[in-house]
Amino acid sequence: MKKLVTVFLAATILAAPMAQAQGRHDYGHDRRGVHERTVTTKKVIIKKHRWDRGQRLTPAQRRHFVDRREYRRYHLREPRRNERWVRVDNQFLLINAVSGLIIGLAAAR
């Protein structure tokens, strides 16, 4: 009987630290035993605006104008009175200088 109690006591002493180690730390596992991993990624979103006739440019965008003498350099037609070529997002827009409405479009060459 003493041997049985001694073996039972030794088994209890050896099993106790393993039981405590398993129950105390979660290590990212949920109750079903599935491991959860959280990964954060940074998304870079590049918005390209599509310009159409009749849209209005903001005053900040109107400031990026091409000088009137340089329109031939970019193979653009001569602007009429109250018109101006504006370069926005690598596109040339012919706008009304007073209202900012887009009259025509041209791709940069």
PyMOL commands that set and color helices and strands:
alter all, ss='L'
color gray80, all
select helices_A, chain A and resi 2-24+59-62+68-70
alter helices_A, ss='H'
color red, helices_A
select strands_A, chain A and resi 83-88+91-96+102-107
alter strands_A, ss='S'
color yellow, strands_A
deselect
rebuild
show_as cartoon
